[in-house]
């Protein structure tokens, strides 16, 4: 009797799993097509503000590198017939950076007859490029949680996880690092690095430091990075969706400017 009960329970469980498999479209049948009754919703957000942690001069085609830490919380809900049957969650503490460059012709240098030199950097020529996430350093902070249904379904070899929640969280963090909100926060420090770099360059070329003036005229055009193409999804962090502060040693922290 006990074995019979166990067989019934296992059989019922198998039927439920098969129904889930069919409902999610993981198994394809020949013949008439089924209506599109499944959907997936992804929500990625910052559980707390992103933080600019360091800015350092560099001597490449750009002048400064901005480092940031981005906490990310993500949730992906799978629905069938309007009801959620599976929820995947991910949290991570992403580490990344973005470079500050002077685009185009860059600074305008004027040598006056009285021996003084003016260096003017047009604000619109300052751009932030190559936002990226340090995947190796970030990996140890990634925590993925799948409910019971998710763990069972992932056991099937035909499950396609190309649009996994973890890659999307990485992409989201990259876009936050390159967002206009974080770059405006970083600019309070990077503008000083730009001025120092052009000042030193002029001095190295023989300009008298006491008769040298270096200024930035205008503001950069803080553009958000291009949307990331994730197959069926396109991801972009919208304006106003990010809160970014500077660490205390950069003049920010909890009392820093919040954008």
C-alpha positions as CSV (number, residue, x, y, z in Angstrom):
1,X,0.0,0.0,0.0
2,X,2.8,2.4,0.9
3,X,4.5,1.8,-2.4
4,X,1.3,2.4,-4.2
5,X,0.8,5.7,-2.5
6,X,4.3,6.7,-3.3
7,X,3.8,5.8,-6.9
8,X,0.7,7.9,-7.1
9,X,2.4,10.9,-5.5
10,X,5.4,10.6,-7.8
11,X,3.1,10.2,-10.8
12,X,1.1,13.3,-9.8
13,X,4.3,15.3,-9.3
14,X,5.6,14.2,-12.8
15,X,2.3,15.4,-14.3
16,X,2.7,18.8,-12.6
17,X,6.3,19.1,-13.9
18,X,5.2,18.0,-17.4
19,X,2.5,20.6,-17.3
20,X,5.0,23.3,-16.3
21,X,7.4,22.2,-19.1
22,X,4.6,22.4,-21.7
23,X,3.4,25.7,-20.4
24,X,6.8,27.3,-20.5
25,X,7.3,26.3,-24.1
26,X,10.4,24.3,-23.4
27,X,9.0,21.4,-25.3
28,X,7.9,21.9,-28.9
29,X,5.2,19.8,-30.5
30,X,4.5,19.4,-34.1
31,X,1.0,20.2,-35.3
32,X,-1.2,23.2,-34.4
33,X,0.7,26.0,-32.6
34,X,-0.3,26.9,-29.1
35,X,-1.3,30.5,-28.2
36,X,1.3,32.7,-26.6
37,X,0.4,32.4,-23.0
38,X,3.8,32.7,-21.3
39,X,5.7,35.9,-20.5
40,X,8.8,37.0,-18.6
41,X,9.3,40.2,-16.6
42,X,12.7,41.4,-15.4
43,X,13.3,44.1,-12.8
44,X,16.8,45.4,-12.0
45,X,17.4,48.1,-9.5
46,X,19.8,49.7,-7.0
47,X,19.0,48.6,-3.5
48,X,21.2,51.6,-2.4
49,X,23.1,54.4,-4.1
50,X,26.0,53.7,-6.5
51,X,29.2,55.1,-5.3
52,X,32.2,56.8,-7.0
53,X,35.1,55.4,-5.0
54,X,38.3,56.7,-6.7
55,X,39.6,58.8,-9.5
56,X,43.1,58.5,-10.8
57,X,45.1,60.2,-13.6
58,X,46.1,58.1,-16.6
59,X,48.4,58.8,-19.5
60,X,46.6,57.2,-22.4
61,X,44.4,59.0,-24.9
62,X,42.3,59.9,-21.9
63,X,43.1,61.8,-18.7
64,X,41.3,60.2,-15.8
65,X,39.8,56.9,-14.8
66,X,36.7,56.9,-12.5
67,X,36.1,53.8,-10.3
68,X,32.7,53.0,-9.0
69,X,30.9,50.3,-6.9
70,X,27.4,49.4,-8.0
71,X,25.0,47.3,-5.8
72,X,22.5,45.5,-8.0
73,X,19.3,43.6,-7.1
74,X,17.5,41.7,-9.9
75,X,14.3,39.7,-10.2
76,X,12.9,37.8,-13.1
77,X,9.4,36.4,-13.0
78,X,8.1,33.8,-15.3
79,X,4.4,33.8,-15.9
80,X,1.9,31.4,-17.6
81,X,-1.8,32.3,-18.0
82,X,-1.1,35.5,-16.1
83,X,0.2,33.8,-13.0
84,X,3.8,33.7,-11.8
85,X,5.1,30.2,-11.5
86,X,8.8,30.8,-11.1
87,X,10.9,33.7,-9.7
88,X,14.7,34.0,-10.1
89,X,16.6,36.5,-8.0
90,X,20.2,37.8,-8.1
91,X,22.2,40.3,-6.0
92,X,25.7,41.5,-6.7
93,X,28.2,44.2,-5.7
94,X,29.7,45.2,-9.1
95,X,33.1,46.9,-9.5
96,X,33.8,48.9,-12.6
97,X,35.3,52.0,-14.1
98,X,34.9,54.5,-16.9
99,X,37.5,56.9,-18.6
100,X,37.3,60.7,-18.8
101,X,38.6,61.9,-22.2
102,X,38.9,65.2,-24.1
103,X,37.4,64.6,-27.5
104,X,38.3,66.2,-30.8
105,X,40.9,69.0,-30.9
106,X,40.7,69.3,-27.1
107,X,42.1,72.4,-25.5
108,X,42.6,75.8,-27.0
109,X,46.1,77.2,-26.2
110,X,46.8,80.9,-26.6
111,X,50.3,82.4,-26.1
112,X,50.0,86.2,-25.4
113,X,52.6,88.8,-26.2
114,X,53.1,89.6,-22.5
115,X,54.4,86.1,-21.9
116,X,51.2,84.6,-20.4
117,X,49.6,81.5,-21.7
118,X,45.9,80.6,-21.5
119,X,44.7,77.0,-21.9
120,X,40.9,76.7,-22.3
121,X,39.3,73.2,-22.3
122,X,35.8,73.3,-23.9
123,X,33.4,71.6,-21.6
124,X,31.5,69.9,-24.5
125,X,34.7,68.2,-25.6
126,X,34.9,66.2,-22.3
127,X,33.4,62.8,-22.7
128,X,33.1,59.6,-20.6
129,X,33.9,56.5,-22.5
130,X,34.4,52.7,-22.2
131,X,32.3,51.9,-19.1
132,X,33.0,48.4,-18.0
133,X,32.6,45.9,-15.2
134,X,35.5,44.0,-13.6
135,X,33.9,40.6,-14.1
136,X,36.5,38.7,-12.1
137,X,36.4,41.0,-9.1
138,X,32.6,41.2,-9.2
139,X,32.0,37.4,-9.6
140,X,32.6,36.6,-5.9
141,X,29.7,38.8,-4.9
142,X,27.1,37.3,-7.2
143,X,24.4,35.4,-5.4
144,X,21.6,33.7,-7.4
145,X,18.5,32.4,-5.8
146,X,15.9,30.2,-7.6
147,X,12.8,28.9,-6.2
148,X,11.9,25.2,-6.1
149,X,10.3,25.3,-9.6
150,X,13.4,27.0,-11.0
151,X,15.8,24.4,-9.6
152,X,13.7,21.6,-11.0
153,X,13.3,23.1,-14.4
154,X,17.0,23.9,-14.7
155,X,17.7,20.2,-14.4
156,X,16.3,19.6,-17.9
157,X,19.0,19.7,-20.6
158,X,16.9,21.7,-23.1
159,X,16.5,24.7,-20.8
160,X,17.9,27.8,-22.6
161,X,19.5,30.2,-20.2
162,X,21.1,32.5,-22.7
163,X,19.1,35.4,-21.2
164,X,20.1,34.5,-17.7
165,X,19.5,37.0,-15.0
166,X,23.2,37.2,-14.0
167,X,24.4,38.5,-17.4
168,X,21.6,41.0,-17.4
169,X,22.7,42.2,-13.9
170,X,26.2,42.7,-15.2
171,X,24.9,44.7,-18.1
172,X,22.8,46.8,-15.9
173,X,25.8,47.6,-13.6
174,X,27.8,48.6,-16.7
175,X,25.2,51.0,-17.8
176,X,24.9,52.5,-14.3
177,X,28.7,53.0,-14.2
178,X,28.4,54.9,-17.5
179,X,25.2,56.8,-16.6
180,X,25.0,60.6,-16.7
181,X,24.1,60.6,-13.0
182,X,27.3,58.9,-11.9
183,X,29.4,60.9,-14.4
184,X,28.1,64.2,-13.0
185,X,29.1,63.1,-9.5
186,X,32.6,62.0,-10.8
187,X,33.1,65.3,-12.7
188,X,33.5,67.3,-9.5
189,X,36.8,65.4,-9.1
190,X,37.8,64.7,-12.7
191,X,37.7,68.4,-13.7
192,X,40.6,69.0,-11.3
193,X,42.6,66.1,-12.8
194,X,42.0,67.5,-16.3
195,X,43.2,70.9,-15.3
196,X,46.3,69.5,-13.6
197,X,47.1,67.3,-16.6
198,X,47.0,70.1,-19.1
199,X,48.9,72.4,-16.8
200,X,51.7,69.8,-16.5
201,X,51.7,69.3,-20.2
202,X,52.2,73.0,-20.9
203,X,54.9,73.2,-18.3
204,X,56.7,70.2,-19.8
205,X,56.6,72.2,-23.1
206,X,58.4,75.1,-21.6
207,X,55.6,77.4,-20.4
208,X,56.2,79.4,-17.2
209,X,54.0,77.9,-14.5
210,X,53.6,81.3,-12.9
211,X,52.2,82.8,-16.1
212,X,49.9,79.9,-17.0
213,X,46.2,79.8,-16.7
214,X,44.2,76.6,-17.4
215,X,40.4,76.6,-17.2
216,X,37.4,74.6,-18.3
217,X,34.8,76.6,-20.2
218,X,31.2,75.2,-20.0
219,X,30.0,71.8,-19.0
220,X,30.3,68.3,-20.5
221,X,27.4,66.8,-22.3
222,X,26.6,64.0,-19.9
223,X,25.2,61.4,-22.3
224,X,24.0,58.1,-21.2
225,X,25.7,55.0,-22.8
226,X,24.2,53.3,-25.8
227,X,21.5,50.6,-24.9
228,X,22.9,47.1,-24.5
229,X,21.5,44.5,-26.9
230,X,20.7,41.3,-25.0
231,X,19.1,39.3,-27.7
232,X,15.4,39.7,-27.2
233,X,15.9,42.5,-24.6
234,X,17.4,46.0,-24.9
235,X,18.7,47.5,-21.7
236,X,19.3,51.1,-20.8
237,X,19.3,53.0,-17.5
238,X,17.0,55.9,-17.9
239,X,17.6,59.5,-16.7
240,X,16.7,59.9,-13.0
241,X,16.8,56.1,-12.4
242,X,20.2,56.2,-10.7
243,X,21.4,57.8,-7.4
244,X,25.1,58.2,-7.3
245,X,27.3,59.7,-4.5
246,X,31.0,60.2,-4.0
247,X,32.9,58.5,-1.2
248,X,33.9,60.6,1.7
249,X,37.6,60.8,0.7
250,X,36.5,62.3,-2.6
251,X,34.3,64.9,-0.8
252,X,31.1,62.9,-0.8
253,X,29.9,60.0,1.3
254,X,26.6,60.2,3.1
255,X,27.0,64.0,3.0
256,X,28.1,64.2,-0.6
257,X,26.2,65.4,-3.6
258,X,23.3,63.1,-4.6
259,X,22.1,63.2,-8.2
